[in-house]
Amino acid sequence: MNLSYKSYWRKTGLKGKWGNIFLERLSNYNPKNVLEIGVFCGVTAKNTCDFLNKSNGNNFTYTGIDLFGSNQSDGRDEIKPNFLKDQKFSNPLKNIYYNYILKENLNTIESVQKLLQEYSQNIKLIAGDTNKVLKEINLQNIDFVFLDGGHSYQTVINDLTILYENMKGKKKVILCDDYGKESYIPEVEKAVNNFTKQNSLELNIIENRFAEIIT
């Protein structure tokens, strides 16, 4: 399969080679039911659905969780990458197109739904803080998780705990972003290390960025 991550003229945290490396991890495990925590503008969601459609036809599901502009469930400080803070584009054409012509905020559930509209029967987008909503979701059939939501120690531990409770012993995949030096966030590394040590799980470090956990 030709693996080429596309930006779809939107902002994404997986720039350059990172999107293709992400798709290679999907290809390595060939899942049917994917959960993404931290959807942002939907670029990785779109690439994931394109991949799943090529691999499985219409027999796949994608679930995406994000704040989508709403507030987190309590007052703690979260750690946000700089590209999440505004909708300024280095490309002036994109800036004019989205901010002045469409007047569209790309990090809204409506905008991401529009981007994924061809897969409307296969997707579920959930607006909320994973510290609250993740435990309310049926995760039993999830094969692959891309974890790139809240980056505080508390949130990463919460997400990993709930995911592992549902995926334990099933040999499924949790791929955590921002672990290695290429996009390093200390709280993410600490949470992943402590969690995997506590549960006697092995870590596979991908390209000094992603931490891959097999359940």
Buried (B, 14 or more C-beta within 10 A) or exposed (E): EEBEBEBBBBBBBBEEEBBEBBBBBBBEBEBBBBBBBBBBBBBBBBBBBBBBBEBBEEEBBBBBBBBBEEEBBEEEEBBEBEBBEEBEBEEEEBEEBBBEEEEEBBBBBEBBBEBBEEBEEBBEBBBBBBBEEBEEBEBEEBBBBBBBBBBBBBBBBBBBBBBBEBBEEEEBBBBBBBBBEBBEBEBBBEBBEBBBEEEEBEBEEBEEBBBBBBB
